């Protein structure tokens, strides 16, 4: 059984052309068993395409932001 809250960042070309809600539905569908049978209930998702992720990394670098929870 899962305990606690989870935050996950996933970068995938599978997200290209999909809205954020479609991306969340895709990931939640993959985790259906964990939600239903394993007790997962609190999951924060950041779902990006490789291009979106690279842009974000570059912007953070210019802003002087590094690691940790700063990107959430």
PQR file of N, CA, C, O and H, with PARSE charges and radii, in Angstrom:
ATOM      1  N   UNK A   1       0.838  -1.179   0.000 -0.4000 1.5000
ATOM      2  CA  UNK A   1       0.000   0.000   0.000 -0.0000 2.0000
ATOM      3  C   UNK A   1       0.883   1.242   0.000  0.5500 1.7000
ATOM      4  O   UNK A   1       1.907   1.284   0.681 -0.5500 1.4000
ATOM      5  N   UNK A   2       0.481   2.250  -0.766 -0.4000 1.5000
ATOM      6  CA  UNK A   2       1.228   3.500  -0.842 -0.0000 2.0000
ATOM      7  C   UNK A   2       0.939   4.356   0.381  0.5500 1.7000
ATOM      8  O   UNK A   2      -0.166   4.345   0.923 -0.5500 1.4000
ATOM      9  H   UNK A   2      -0.352   2.215  -1.319  0.4000 1.0000
ATOM     10  N   UNK A   3       1.948   5.091   0.799 -0.4000 1.5000
ATOM     11  CA  UNK A   3       1.783   6.015   1.901 -0.0000 2.0000
ATOM     12  C   UNK A   3       2.338   7.358   1.463  0.5500 1.7000
ATOM     13  O   UNK A   3       3.446   7.427   0.933 -0.5500 1.4000
ATOM     14  H   UNK A   3       2.846   5.100   0.358  0.4000 1.0000
ATOM     15  N   UNK A   4       1.588   8.414   1.677 -0.4000 1.5000
ATOM     16  CA  UNK A   4       2.070   9.748   1.367 -0.0000 2.0000
ATOM     17  C   UNK A   4       1.628  10.239   0.006  0.5500 1.7000
ATOM     18  O   UNK A   4       0.890   9.573  -0.720 -0.5500 1.4000
ATOM     19  H   UNK A   4       0.687   8.358   2.107  0.4000 1.0000
ATOM     20  N   UNK A   5       2.106  11.429  -0.312 -0.4000 1.5000
ATOM     21  CA  UNK A   5       1.796  12.077  -1.576 -0.0000 2.0000
ATOM     22  C   UNK A   5       2.997  11.946  -2.499  0.5500 1.7000
ATOM     23  O   UNK A   5       4.141  11.878  -2.049 -0.5500 1.4000
ATOM     24  H   UNK A   5       2.705  11.970   0.278  0.4000 1.0000
ATOM     25  N   UNK A   6       2.720  11.911  -3.788 -0.4000 1.5000
ATOM     26  CA  UNK A   6       3.787  11.764  -4.764 -0.0000 2.0000
ATOM     27  C   UNK A   6       3.718  12.884  -5.787  0.5500 1.7000
ATOM     28  O   UNK A   6       2.633  13.327  -6.163 -0.5500 1.4000
ATOM     29  H   UNK A   6       1.791  11.966  -4.153  0.4000 1.0000
ATOM     30  N   UNK A   7       4.871  13.337  -6.232 -0.4000 1.5000
ATOM     31  CA  UNK A   7       4.996  14.320  -7.303 -0.0000 2.0000
ATOM     32  C   UNK A   7       5.896  13.705  -8.362  0.5500 1.7000
ATOM     33  O   UNK A   7       7.000  13.247  -8.068 -0.5500 1.4000
ATOM     34  H   UNK A   7       5.753  12.977  -5.927  0.4000 1.0000
ATOM     35  N   UNK A   8       5.406  13.702  -9.610 -0.4000 1.5000
ATOM     36  CA  UNK A   8       6.128  13.046 -10.693 -0.0000 2.0000
ATOM     37  C   UNK A   8       6.201  13.982 -11.895  0.5500 1.7000
ATOM     38  O   UNK A   8       5.209  14.606 -12.272 -0.5500 1.4000
ATOM     39  H   UNK A   8       4.509  14.075  -9.849  0.4000 1.0000
ATOM     40  N   UNK A   9       7.379  14.069 -12.484 -0.4000 1.5000
ATOM     41  CA  UNK A   9       7.542  14.780 -13.755 -0.0000 2.0000
ATOM     42  C   UNK A   9       7.845  13.727 -14.819  0.5500 1.7000
ATOM     43  O   UNK A   9       8.754  12.913 -14.662 -0.5500 1.4000
ATOM     44  H   UNK A   9       8.185  13.562 -12.178  0.4000 1.0000
ATOM     45  N   UNK A  10       7.076  13.756 -15.896 -0.4000 1.5000
ATOM     46  CA  UNK A  10       7.283  12.818 -16.998 -0.0000 2.0000
ATOM     47  C   UNK A  10       7.468  13.624 -18.272  0.5500 1.7000
ATOM     48  O   UNK A  10       6.662  14.497 -18.592 -0.5500 1.4000
ATOM     49  H   UNK A  10       6.338  14.418 -16.024  0.4000 1.0000
ATOM     50  N   UNK A  11       8.528  13.324 -18.986 -0.4000 1.5000
ATOM     51  CA  UNK A  11       8.816  13.955 -20.270 -0.0000 2.0000
ATOM     52  C   UNK A  11       8.724  12.874 -21.329  0.5500 1.7000
ATOM     53  O   UNK A  11       9.431  11.868 -21.258 -0.5500 1.4000
ATOM     54  H   UNK A  11       9.182  12.615 -18.726  0.4000 1.0000
ATOM     55  N   UNK A  12       7.850  13.076 -22.318 -0.4000 1.5000
ATOM     56  CA  UNK A  12       7.643  12.036 -23.321 -0.0000 2.0000
ATOM     57  C   UNK A  12       7.168  12.617 -24.646  0.5500 1.7000
ATOM     58  O   UNK A  12       6.351  13.538 -24.668 -0.5500 1.4000
ATOM     59  H   UNK A  12       7.276  13.893 -22.376  0.4000 1.0000
ATOM     60  N   UNK A  13       7.679  12.078 -25.748 -0.4000 1.5000
ATOM     61  CA  UNK A  13       7.154  12.496 -27.053 -0.0000 2.0000
ATOM     62  C   UNK A  13       5.706  12.034 -27.251  0.5500 1.7000
ATOM     63  O   UNK A  13       5.028  12.521 -28.156 -0.5500 1.4000
ATOM     64  H   UNK A  13       8.343  11.330 -25.730  0.4000 1.0000
ATOM     65  N   UNK A  14       5.226  11.110 -26.426 -0.4000 1.5000
ATOM     66  CA  UNK A  14       3.832  10.660 -26.512 -0.0000 2.0000
ATOM     67  C   UNK A  14       2.866  11.796 -26.182  0.5500 1.7000
ATOM     68  O   UNK A  14       1.682  11.700 -26.505 -0.5500 1.4000
ATOM     69  H   UNK A  14       5.776  10.715 -25.691  0.4000 1.0000
ATOM     70  N   UNK A  15       3.338  12.863 -25.551 -0.4000 1.5000
ATOM     71  CA  UNK A  15       2.483  13.987 -25.167 -0.0000 2.0000
ATOM     72  C   UNK A  15       2.340  15.037 -26.269  0.5500 1.7000
ATOM     73  O   UNK A  15       1.503  15.933 -26.159 -0.5500 1.4000
ATOM     74  H   UNK A  15       4.300  12.942 -25.288  0.4000 1.0000
ATOM     75  N   UNK A  16       3.136  14.940 -27.317 -0.4000 1.5000
ATOM     76  CA  UNK A  16       3.087  15.932 -28.396 -0.0000 2.0000
ATOM     77  C   UNK A  16       1.683  15.958 -28.995  0.5500 1.7000
ATOM     78  O   UNK A  16       1.120  14.919 -29.341 -0.5500 1.4000
ATOM     79  H   UNK A  16       3.816  14.212 -27.406  0.4000 1.0000
ATOM     80  N   UNK A  17       1.129  17.165 -29.111 -0.4000 1.5000
ATOM     81  CA  UNK A  17      -0.188  17.342 -29.712 -0.0000 2.0000
ATOM     82  C   UNK A  17      -1.354  17.037 -28.783  0.5500 1.7000
ATOM     83  O   UNK A  17      -2.509  17.125 -29.198 -0.5500 1.4000
ATOM     84  H   UNK A  17       1.585  18.009 -28.830  0.4000 1.0000
ATOM     85  N   UNK A  18      -1.071  16.677 -27.526 -0.4000 1.5000
ATOM     86  CA  UNK A  18      -2.132  16.359 -26.571 -0.0000 2.0000
ATOM     87  C   UNK A  18      -2.280  17.502 -25.562  0.5500 1.7000
ATOM     88  O   UNK A  18      -1.294  18.116 -25.154 -0.5500 1.4000
ATOM     89  H   UNK A  18      -0.132  16.605 -27.189  0.4000 1.0000
ATOM     90  N   UNK A  19      -3.521  17.774 -25.169 -0.4000 1.5000
ATOM     91  CA  UNK A  19      -3.774  18.773 -24.135 -0.0000 2.0000
ATOM     92  C   UNK A  19      -3.296  18.230 -22.788  0.5500 1.7000
ATOM     93  O   UNK A  19      -3.011  17.040 -22.653 -0.5500 1.4000
ATOM     94  H   UNK A  19      -4.322  17.275 -25.500  0.4000 1.0000
ATOM     95  N   UNK A  20      -3.212  19.116 -21.795 -0.4000 1.5000
ATOM     96  CA  UNK A  20      -2.813  18.664 -20.460 -0.0000 2.0000
ATOM     97  C   UNK A  20      -3.791  17.627 -19.913  0.5500 1.7000
ATOM     98  O   UNK A  20      -3.373  16.653 -19.287 -0.5500 1.4000
ATOM     99  H   UNK A  20      -3.443  20.082 -21.905  0.4000 1.0000
ATOM    100  N   UNK A  21      -5.081  17.828 -20.141 -0.4000 1.5000
ATOM    101  CA  UNK A  21      -6.052  16.863 -19.623 -0.0000 2.0000
ATOM    102  C   UNK A  21      -5.891  15.509 -20.312  0.5500 1.7000
ATOM    103  O   UNK A  21      -6.031  14.473 -19.664 -0.5500 1.4000
ATOM    104  H   UNK A  21      -5.420  18.620 -20.649  0.4000 1.0000
ATOM    105  N   UNK A  22      -5.601  15.499 -21.602 -0.4000 1.5000
ATOM    106  CA  UNK A  22      -5.377  14.232 -22.317 -0.0000 2.0000
ATOM    107  C   UNK A  22      -4.119  13.542 -21.799  0.5500 1.7000
ATOM    108  O   UNK A  22      -4.082  12.317 -21.687 -0.5500 1.4000
ATOM    109  H   UNK A  22      -5.487  16.341 -22.130  0.4000 1.0000
ATOM    110  N   UNK A  23      -3.104  14.314 -21.488 -0.4000 1.5000
ATOM    111  CA  UNK A  23      -1.866  13.749 -20.927 -0.0000 2.0000
ATOM    112  C   UNK A  23      -2.145  13.117 -19.566  0.5500 1.7000
ATOM    113  O   UNK A  23      -1.684  12.012 -19.277 -0.5500 1.4000
ATOM    114  H   UNK A  23      -3.134  15.309 -21.580  0.4000 1.0000
ATOM    115  N   UNK A  24      -2.905  13.831 -18.732 -0.4000 1.5000
ATOM    116  CA  UNK A  24      -3.240  13.299 -17.407 -0.0000 2.0000
ATOM    117  C   UNK A  24      -4.074  12.026 -17.525  0.5500 1.7000
ATOM    118  O   UNK A  24      -3.857  11.069 -16.782 -0.5500 1.4000
ATOM    119  H   UNK A  24      -3.280  14.728 -18.967  0.4000 1.0000
ATOM    120  N   UNK A  25      -5.011  12.014 -18.440 -0.4000 1.5000
ATOM    121  CA  UNK A  25      -5.830  10.816 -18.628 -0.0000 2.0000
ATOM    122  C   UNK A  25      -4.980   9.636 -19.071  0.5500 1.7000
ATOM    123  O   UNK A  25      -5.201   8.507 -18.633 -0.5500 1.4000
ATOM    124  H   UNK A  25      -5.187  12.791 -19.044  0.4000 1.0000
ATOM    125  N   UNK A  26      -4.015   9.893 -19.933 -0.4000 1.5000
ATOM    126  CA  UNK A  26      -3.120   8.835 -20.399 -0.0000 2.0000
ATOM    127  C   UNK A  26      -2.335   8.234 -19.231  0.5500 1.7000
ATOM    128  O   UNK A  26      -2.290   7.015 -19.068 -0.5500 1.4000
ATOM    129  H   UNK A  26      -3.836  10.810 -20.289  0.4000 1.0000
ATOM    130  N   UNK A  27      -1.727   9.083 -18.433 -0.4000 1.5000
ATOM    131  CA  UNK A  27      -0.923   8.609 -17.302 -0.0000 2.0000
ATOM    132  C   UNK A  27      -1.809   7.953 -16.245  0.5500 1.7000
ATOM    133  O   UNK A  27      -1.473   6.887 -15.729 -0.5500 1.4000
ATOM    134  H   UNK A  27      -1.764  10.074 -18.565  0.4000 1.0000
ATOM    135  N   UNK A  28      -2.936   8.583 -15.922 -0.4000 1.5000
ATOM    136  CA  UNK A  28      -3.837   7.994 -14.925 -0.0000 2.0000
ATOM    137  C   UNK A  28      -4.351   6.639 -15.379  0.5500 1.7000
ATOM    138  O   UNK A  28      -4.546   5.745 -14.556 -0.5500 1.4000
ATOM    139  H   UNK A  28      -3.209   9.449 -16.341  0.4000 1.0000
ATOM    140  N   UNK A  29      -4.572   6.472 -16.682 -0.4000 1.5000
ATOM    141  CA  UNK A  29      -4.985   5.171 -17.200 -0.0000 2.0000
ATOM    142  C   UNK A  29      -3.924   4.112 -16.983  0.5500 1.7000
ATOM    143  O   UNK A  29      -4.236   2.963 -16.671 -0.5500 1.4000
ATOM    144  H   UNK A  29      -4.414   7.198 -17.351  0.4000 1.0000
ATOM    145  N   UNK A  30      -2.668   4.501 -17.147 -0.4000 1.5000
ATOM    146  CA  UNK A  30      -1.571   3.563 -16.913 -0.0000 2.0000
ATOM    147  C   UNK A  30      -1.435   3.191 -15.438  0.5500 1.7000
ATOM    148  O   UNK A  30      -0.953   2.109 -15.102 -0.5500 1.4000
ATOM    149  H   UNK A  30      -2.414   5.435 -17.400  0.4000 1.0000
ATOM    150  N   UNK A  31      -1.863   4.096 -14.569 -0.4000 1.5000
ATOM    151  CA  UNK A  31      -1.745   3.875 -13.119 -0.0000 2.0000
ATOM    152  C   UNK A  31      -3.055   3.417 -12.485  0.5500 1.7000
ATOM    153  O   UNK A  31      -3.186   3.422 -11.261 -0.5500 1.4000
ATOM    154  H   UNK A  31      -2.255   4.975 -14.842  0.4000 1.0000
ATOM    155  N   UNK A  32      -4.010   3.025 -13.299 -0.4000 1.5000
ATOM    156  CA  UNK A  32      -5.338   2.654 -12.807 -0.0000 2.0000
ATOM    157  C   UNK A  32      -5.267   1.619 -11.679  0.5500 1.7000
ATOM    158  O   UNK A  32      -5.941   1.768 -10.660 -0.5500 1.4000
ATOM    159  H   UNK A  32      -3.903   3.021 -14.293  0.4000 1.0000
ATOM    160  N   UNK A  33      -4.470   0.592 -11.855 -0.4000 1.5000
ATOM    161  CA  UNK A  33      -4.366  -0.451 -10.836 -0.0000 2.0000
ATOM    162  C   UNK A  33      -3.824   0.105  -9.525  0.5500 1.7000
ATOM    163  O   UNK A  33      -4.294  -0.266  -8.449 -0.5500 1.4000
ATOM    164  H   UNK A  33      -3.923   0.471 -12.683  0.4000 1.0000
ATOM    165  N   UNK A  34      -2.843   0.989  -9.612 -0.4000 1.5000
ATOM    166  CA  UNK A  34      -2.272   1.582  -8.405 -0.0000 2.0000
ATOM    167  C   UNK A  34      -3.312   2.430  -7.680  0.5500 1.7000
ATOM    168  O   UNK A  34      -3.353   2.436  -6.450 -0.5500 1.4000
ATOM    169  H   UNK A  34      -2.461   1.290 -10.486  0.4000 1.0000
ATOM    170  N   UNK A  35      -4.152   3.145  -8.427 -0.4000 1.5000
ATOM    171  CA  UNK A  35      -5.200   3.943  -7.799 -0.0000 2.0000
ATOM    172  C   UNK A  35      -6.263   3.055  -7.161  0.5500 1.7000
ATOM    173  O   UNK A  35      -6.686   3.297  -6.030 -0.5500 1.4000
ATOM    174  H   UNK A  35      -4.118   3.140  -9.427  0.4000 1.0000
ATOM    175  N   UNK A  36      -6.688   2.036  -7.883 -0.4000 1.5000
ATOM    176  CA  UNK A  36      -7.810   1.215  -7.429 -0.0000 2.0000
ATOM    177  C   UNK A  36      -7.422   0.161  -6.392  0.5500 1.7000
ATOM    178  O   UNK A  36      -8.138  -0.029  -5.409 -0.5500 1.4000
ATOM    179  H   UNK A  36      -6.345   1.839  -8.801  0.4000 1.0000
ATOM    180  N   UNK A  37      -6.318  -0.513  -6.596 -0.4000 1.5000
ATOM    181  CA  UNK A  37      -5.992  -1.647  -5.727 -0.0000 2.0000
ATOM    182  C   UNK A  37      -4.863  -1.382  -4.749  0.5500 1.7000
ATOM    183  O   UNK A  37      -4.790  -2.025  -3.702 -0.5500 1.4000
ATOM    184  H   UNK A  37      -5.736  -0.359  -7.395  0.4000 1.0000
ATOM    185  N   UNK A  38      -3.990  -0.455  -5.068 -0.4000 1.5000
ATOM    186  CA  UNK A  38      -2.809  -0.255  -4.233 -0.0000 2.0000
ATOM    187  C   UNK A  38      -2.927   0.950  -3.300  0.5500 1.7000
ATOM    188  O   UNK A  38      -2.048   1.169  -2.468 -0.5500 1.4000
ATOM    189  H   UNK A  38      -4.049   0.067  -5.919  0.4000 1.0000
ATOM    190  N   UNK A  39      -3.982   1.721  -3.425 -0.4000 1.5000
ATOM    191  CA  UNK A  39      -4.197   2.818  -2.498 -0.0000 2.0000
ATOM    192  C   UNK A  39      -3.567   4.142  -2.868  0.5500 1.7000
ATOM    193  O   UNK A  39      -3.548   5.057  -2.044 -0.5500 1.4000
ATOM    194  H   UNK A  39      -4.697   1.543  -4.102  0.4000 1.0000
ATOM    195  N   UNK A  40      -3.051   4.279  -4.075 -0.4000 1.5000
ATOM    196  CA  UNK A  40      -2.509   5.574  -4.497 -0.0000 2.0000
ATOM    197  C   UNK A  40      -3.660   6.565  -4.598  0.5500 1.7000
ATOM    198  O   UNK A  40      -4.672   6.278  -5.239 -0.5500 1.4000
ATOM    199  H   UNK A  40      -3.066   3.536  -4.744  0.4000 1.0000
ATOM    200  N   UNK A  41      -3.514   7.726  -3.972 -0.4000 1.5000
ATOM    201  CA  UNK A  41      -4.614   8.687  -3.994 -0.0000 2.0000
ATOM    202  C   UNK A  41      -4.168  10.122  -4.216  0.5500 1.7000
ATOM    203  O   UNK A  41      -4.977  10.935  -4.663 -0.5500 1.4000
ATOM    204  H   UNK A  41      -2.693   7.959  -3.451  0.4000 1.0000
ATOM    205  N   UNK A  42      -2.962  10.460  -3.935 -0.4000 1.5000
ATOM    206  CA  UNK A  42      -2.496  11.830  -4.090 -0.0000 2.0000
ATOM    207  C   UNK A  42      -1.274  11.832  -5.008  0.5500 1.7000
ATOM    208  O   UNK A  42      -0.193  11.381  -4.630 -0.5500 1.4000
ATOM    209  H   UNK A  42      -2.305   9.799  -3.572  0.4000 1.0000
ATOM    210  N   UNK A  43      -1.469  12.346  -6.209 -0.4000 1.5000
ATOM    211  CA  UNK A  43      -0.399  12.326  -7.199 -0.0000 2.0000
ATOM    212  C   UNK A  43      -0.401  13.644  -7.966  0.5500 1.7000
ATOM    213  O   UNK A  43      -1.383  13.995  -8.620 -0.5500 1.4000
ATOM    214  H   UNK A  43      -2.347  12.712  -6.516  0.4000 1.0000
ATOM    215  N   UNK A  44       0.696  14.356  -7.877 -0.4000 1.5000
ATOM    216  CA  UNK A  44       0.874  15.600  -8.614 -0.0000 2.0000
ATOM    217  C   UNK A  44       1.693  15.285  -9.863  0.5500 1.7000
ATOM    218  O   UNK A  44       2.781  14.716  -9.766 -0.5500 1.4000
ATOM    219  H   UNK A  44       1.494  14.071  -7.346  0.4000 1.0000
ATOM    220  N   UNK A  45       1.177  15.650 -11.030 -0.4000 1.5000
ATOM    221  CA  UNK A  45       1.840  15.321 -12.295 -0.0000 2.0000
ATOM    222  C   UNK A  45       2.266  16.574 -13.041  0.5500 1.7000
ATOM    223  O   UNK A  45       1.503  17.532 -13.164 -0.5500 1.4000
ATOM    224  H   UNK A  45       0.293  16.112 -11.108  0.4000 1.0000
ATOM    225  N   UNK A  46       3.497  16.552 -13.537 -0.4000 1.5000
ATOM    226  CA  UNK A  46       3.982  17.548 -14.498 -0.0000 2.0000
ATOM    227  C   UNK A  46       4.301  16.769 -15.755  0.5500 1.7000
ATOM    228  O   UNK A  46       5.218  15.948 -15.757 -0.5500 1.4000
ATOM    229  H   UNK A  46       4.117  15.774 -13.437  0.4000 1.0000
ATOM    230  N   UNK A  47       3.571  17.009 -16.807 -0.4000 1.5000
ATOM    231  CA  UNK A  47       3.685  16.209 -18.029 -0.0000 2.0000
ATOM    232  C   UNK A  47       4.081  17.115 -19.177  0.5500 1.7000
ATOM    233  O   UNK A  47       3.323  17.999 -19.576 -0.5500 1.4000
ATOM    234  H   UNK A  47       2.826  17.676 -16.805  0.4000 1.0000
ATOM    235  N   UNK A  48       5.272  16.890 -19.704 -0.4000 1.5000
ATOM    236  CA  UNK A  48       5.841  17.765 -20.733 -0.0000 2.0000
ATOM    237  C   UNK A  48       6.327  16.968 -21.933  0.5500 1.7000
ATOM    238  O   UNK A  48       6.704  15.801 -21.818 -0.5500 1.4000
ATOM    239  H   UNK A  48       5.888  16.172 -19.380  0.4000 1.0000
ATOM    240  N   UNK A  49       6.308  17.626 -23.088 -0.4000 1.5000
ATOM    241  CA  UNK A  49       6.982  17.071 -24.263 -0.0000 2.0000
ATOM    242  C   UNK A  49       8.471  17.385 -24.112  0.5500 1.7000
ATOM    243  O   UNK A  49       8.833  18.251 -23.315 -0.5500 1.4000
ATOM    244  H   UNK A  49       6.002  18.574 -23.181  0.4000 1.0000
ATOM    245  N   UNK A  50       9.337  16.701 -24.857 -0.4000 1.5000
ATOM    246  CA  UNK A  50      10.769  17.032 -24.766 -0.0000 2.0000
ATOM    247  C   UNK A  50      11.051  18.512 -25.080  0.5500 1.7000
ATOM    248  O   UNK A  50      11.888  19.125 -24.417 -0.5500 1.4000
ATOM    249  H   UNK A  50       9.043  15.998 -25.504  0.4000 1.0000
ATOM    250  N   UNK A  51      10.374  19.087 -26.070 -0.4000 1.5000
ATOM    251  CA  UNK A  51      10.592  20.503 -26.397 -0.0000 2.0000
ATOM    252  C   UNK A  51      10.146  21.418 -25.262  0.5500 1.7000
ATOM    253  O   UNK A  51      10.841  22.380 -24.934 -0.5500 1.4000
ATOM    254  H   UNK A  51       9.695  18.589 -26.608  0.4000 1.0000
ATOM    255  N   UNK A  52       9.003  21.132 -24.663 -0.4000 1.5000
ATOM    256  CA  UNK A  52       8.521  21.930 -23.531 -0.0000 2.0000
ATOM    257  C   UNK A  52       9.494  21.865 -22.361  0.5500 1.7000
ATOM    258  O   UNK A  52       9.766  22.870 -21.705 -0.5500 1.4000
ATOM    259  H   UNK A  52       8.438  20.350 -24.928  0.4000 1.0000
ATOM    260  N   UNK A  53      10.010  20.675 -22.113 -0.4000 1.5000
ATOM    261  CA  UNK A  53      10.952  20.499 -21.014 -0.0000 2.0000
ATOM    262  C   UNK A  53      12.234  21.295 -21.258  0.5500 1.7000
ATOM    263  O   UNK A  53      12.731  21.973 -20.359 -0.5500 1.4000
ATOM    264  H   UNK A  53       9.789  19.858 -22.646  0.4000 1.0000
ATOM    265  N   UNK A  54      12.760  21.210 -22.470 -0.4000 1.5000
ATOM    266  CA  UNK A  54      13.989  21.950 -22.799 -0.0000 2.0000
ATOM    267  C   UNK A  54      13.779  23.449 -22.650  0.5500 1.7000
ATOM    268  O   UNK A  54      14.646  24.143 -22.119 -0.5500 1.4000
ATOM    269  H   UNK A  54      12.357  20.659 -23.201  0.4000 1.0000
ATOM    270  N   UNK A  55      12.635  23.961 -23.112 -0.4000 1.5000
ATOM    271  CA  UNK A  55      12.337  25.390 -22.946 -0.0000 2.0000
ATOM    272  C   UNK A  55      12.308  25.775 -21.471  0.5500 1.7000
ATOM    273  O   UNK A  55      12.855  26.803 -21.073 -0.5500 1.4000
ATOM    274  H   UNK A  55      11.931  23.397 -23.543  0.4000 1.0000
ATOM    275  N   UNK A  56      11.660  24.932 -20.667 -0.4000 1.5000
ATOM    276  CA  UNK A  56      11.568  25.205 -19.236 -0.0000 2.0000
ATOM    277  C   UNK A  56      12.944  25.207 -18.578  0.5500 1.7000
ATOM    278  O   UNK A  56      13.232  26.069 -17.748 -0.5500 1.4000
ATOM    279  H   UNK A  56      11.216  24.097 -20.990  0.4000 1.0000
ATOM    280  N   UNK A  57      13.785  24.260 -18.938 -0.4000 1.5000
ATOM    281  CA  UNK A  57      15.138  24.180 -18.378 -0.0000 2.0000
ATOM    282  C   UNK A  57      15.928  25.432 -18.748  0.5500 1.7000
ATOM    283  O   UNK A  57      16.625  26.001 -17.908 -0.5500 1.4000
ATOM    284  H   UNK A  57      13.551  23.560 -19.612  0.4000 1.0000
ATOM    285  N   UNK A  58      15.820  25.860 -20.004 -0.4000 1.5000
ATOM    286  CA  UNK A  58      16.527  27.075 -20.427 -0.0000 2.0000
ATOM    287  C   UNK A  58      16.025  28.302 -19.674  0.5500 1.7000
ATOM    288  O   UNK A  58      16.822  29.139 -19.253 -0.5500 1.4000
ATOM    289  H   UNK A  58      15.253  25.398 -20.686  0.4000 1.0000
ATOM    290  N   UNK A  59      14.707  28.414 -19.501 -0.4000 1.5000
ATOM    291  CA  UNK A  59      14.140  29.557 -18.789 -0.0000 2.0000
ATOM    292  C   UNK A  59      14.572  29.566 -17.332  0.5500 1.7000
ATOM    293  O   UNK A  59      14.870  30.626 -16.781 -0.5500 1.4000
ATOM    294  H   UNK A  59      14.059  27.734 -19.843  0.4000 1.0000
ATOM    295  N   UNK A  60      14.610  28.409 -16.709 -0.4000 1.5000
ATOM    296  CA  UNK A  60      15.057  28.333 -15.314 -0.0000 2.0000
ATOM    297  C   UNK A  60      16.512  28.754 -15.196  0.5500 1.7000
ATOM    298  O   UNK A  60      16.890  29.443 -14.249 -0.5500 1.4000
ATOM    299  H   UNK A  60      14.368  27.548 -17.156  0.4000 1.0000
ATOM    300  N   UNK A  61      17.322  28.340 -16.155 -0.4000 1.5000
ATOM    301  CA  UNK A  61      18.734  28.710 -16.141 -0.0000 2.0000
ATOM    302  C   UNK A  61      18.920  30.210 -16.209  0.5500 1.7000
ATOM    303  O   UNK A  61      19.778  30.765 -15.523 -0.5500 1.4000
ATOM    304  H   UNK A  61      17.014  27.780 -16.925  0.4000 1.0000
ATOM    305  N   UNK A  62      18.123  30.867 -17.030 -0.4000 1.5000
ATOM    306  CA  UNK A  62      18.217  32.331 -17.132 -0.0000 2.0000
ATOM    307  C   UNK A  62      17.715  33.012 -15.869  0.5500 1.7000
ATOM    308  O   UNK A  62      18.172  34.101 -15.523 -0.5500 1.4000
ATOM    309  H   UNK A  62      17.426  30.416 -17.587  0.4000 1.0000
ATOM    310  N   UNK A  63      16.774  32.372 -15.180 -0.4000 1.5000
ATOM    311  CA  UNK A  63      16.203  32.956 -13.964 -0.0000 2.0000
ATOM    312  C   UNK A  63      17.031  32.614 -12.725  0.5500 1.7000
ATOM    313  O   UNK A  63      16.760  33.122 -11.637 -0.5500 1.4000
ATOM    314  H   UNK A  63      16.402  31.487 -15.462  0.4000 1.0000
ATOM    315  N   UNK A  64      18.042  31.752 -12.888 -0.4000 1.5000
ATOM    316  CA  UNK A  64      18.882  31.377 -11.756 -0.0000 2.0000
ATOM    317  C   UNK A  64      18.220  30.383 -10.818  0.5500 1.7000
ATOM    318  O   UNK A  64      18.601  30.287  -9.652 -0.5500 1.4000
ATOM    319  H   UNK A  64      18.263  31.340 -13.771  0.4000 1.0000
ATOM    320  N   UNK A  65      17.232  29.641 -11.310 -0.4000 1.5000
ATOM    321  CA  UNK A  65      16.534  28.642 -10.493 -0.0000 2.0000
ATOM    322  C   UNK A  65      17.239  27.328 -10.648  0.5500 1.7000
ATOM    323  O   UNK A  65      17.643  26.960 -11.751 -0.5500 1.4000
ATOM    324  H   UNK A  65      16.922  29.719 -12.258  0.4000 1.0000
ATOM    325  N   UNK A  66      17.394  26.607  -9.545 -0.4000 1.5000
ATOM    326  CA  UNK A  66      18.042  25.293  -9.632 -0.0000 2.0000
ATOM    327  C   UNK A  66      17.326  24.276  -8.780  0.5500 1.7000
ATOM    328  O   UNK A  66      16.930  24.561  -7.649 -0.5500 1.4000
ATOM    329  H   UNK A  66      17.066  26.907  -8.649  0.4000 1.0000
ATOM    330  N   UNK A  67      17.161  23.084  -9.331 -0.4000 1.5000
ATOM    331  CA  UNK A  67      16.705  21.876  -8.633 -0.0000 2.0000
ATOM    332  C   UNK A  67      15.588  22.027  -7.635  0.5500 1.7000
ATOM    333  O   UNK A  67      14.874  23.030  -7.601 -0.5500 1.4000
ATOM    334  H   UNK A  67      17.482  22.853 -10.249  0.4000 1.0000
ATOM    335  N   UNK A  68      15.459  20.996  -6.823 -0.4000 1.5000
ATOM    336  CA  UNK A  68      14.495  20.976  -5.736 -0.0000 2.0000
ATOM    337  C   UNK A  68      13.059  21.159  -6.198  0.5500 1.7000
ATOM    338  O   UNK A  68      12.702  20.770  -7.310 -0.5500 1.4000
ATOM    339  H   UNK A  68      16.038  20.181  -6.850  0.4000 1.0000
ATOM    340  N   UNK A  69      12.250  21.740  -5.356 -0.4000 1.5000
ATOM    341  CA  UNK A  69      10.836  21.951  -5.632 -0.0000 2.0000
ATOM    342  C   UNK A  69      10.591  23.232  -6.399  0.5500 1.7000
ATOM    343  O   UNK A  69       9.442  23.559  -6.696 -0.5500 1.4000
ATOM    344  H   UNK A  69      12.540  22.056  -4.453  0.4000 1.0000
ATOM    345  N   UNK A  70      11.645  23.969  -6.727 -0.4000 1.5000
ATOM    346  CA  UNK A  70      11.474  25.259  -7.373 -0.0000 2.0000
ATOM    347  C   UNK A  70      10.711  25.173  -8.683  0.5500 1.7000
ATOM    348  O   UNK A  70      10.005  26.112  -9.054 -0.5500 1.4000
ATOM    349  H   UNK A  70      12.578  23.704  -6.486  0.4000 1.0000
ATOM    350  N   UNK A  71      10.846  24.053  -9.388 -0.4000 1.5000
ATOM    351  CA  UNK A  71      10.169  23.907 -10.658 -0.0000 2.0000
ATOM    352  C   UNK A  71       8.713  23.515 -10.557  0.5500 1.7000
ATOM    353  O   UNK A  71       8.004  23.540 -11.563 -0.5500 1.4000
ATOM    354  H   UNK A  71      11.419  23.291  -9.087  0.4000 1.0000
ATOM    355  N   UNK A  72       8.246  23.156  -9.378 -0.4000 1.5000
ATOM    356  CA  UNK A  72       6.851  22.745  -9.225 -0.0000 2.0000
ATOM    357  C   UNK A  72       6.015  23.966  -9.112  0.5500 1.7000
ATOM    358  O   UNK A  72       4.796  23.869  -8.974 -0.5500 1.4000
ATOM    359  H   UNK A  72       8.822  23.137  -8.561  0.4000 1.0000
TER
END
